[in-house]
Amino acid sequence: RGIVSLDLLKSKKENTEATAMVVAEEEENNDDKGEKENNKAATTPPPPPEIIDPLPTLRHRDYMVSTDTVQCRFFNTPNGCVYGPKCTSAHVYYPTPTCTTALLQNETDVREYDVIPAKEALQIAYHVNFQIEITNKSDSSSPNINQDYAHFCNITMLDSINKTKQWHTAAWLCPKENVIYYAYGGRYGQVSLQGIYWYPSEKDAKLAVSAVVLQSFEERGLIVGEWKKKVKKKAKKA
């Protein structure tokens, strides 16, 4: 009793030394970790400032499609949708690469002329291909008109920064095929972070979406005639 064996003392000494080594190693690791974090903080650039889009922002990118309607996943495929205008899903036309090239040609500053749809080109295309007459809604001289410019959807909003400048965008709902077309490219068009093209006037927005419709008709082989009109390029509107 009261006698401690040499083996027990030796074991305690070894345990104490091992514990001290572990503590020292952890302290060294913590020092290294702290140094790395400090170095990382010193070399990592600050996050970029939030990008503020000066153009208007809509609640939904596809503002013509109701929130309880899904877009048809077959419409923009090579074979299209077999249900056509009777499809219960929304048919939204997205310009093909060939179409976008044609629609964006006005954005270069080296061209002497802008290309816009000729006057009444959209009306003529609908009359020839679908036997549908479309005219200005305020025009009462043609009582037998069965479609009108109500198929245009025009949106006017103020810029998101100063709330002083008006911007316009437009869409077209085809009265024959029930297809939605959005304005794209065109004269003076500026694209927002949402991917929506905005224009300084309602006329520019309507011309842009009319060009989308006519360009898509042309790609499908429908009759559109010489719908492209050259106009002398002007300085871009601010």
Secondary structure, 3 states (H helix, E strand, C coil): CCCCCHHHHHHHHHHHHHHHHHHHHHHHHHHHHHHHHHHHHHHCCCCCCCCCCCCCCCCCCCCCCCCCCCECCCCCCCCCCCCHHHCCCEEECCCCHHHHHHHCHHHCCCCCEEEEECCCHHHHHHHHHHCCCCCCCCCCCCCCCCCCHHHEEEEEEECCCCCCCEEEEEEEECCCCCEEEECCCCCCCEECCCCCEEECCHHHHHHHHHHHHHHHHHHCCCCCCCCEEEEECCCCCC
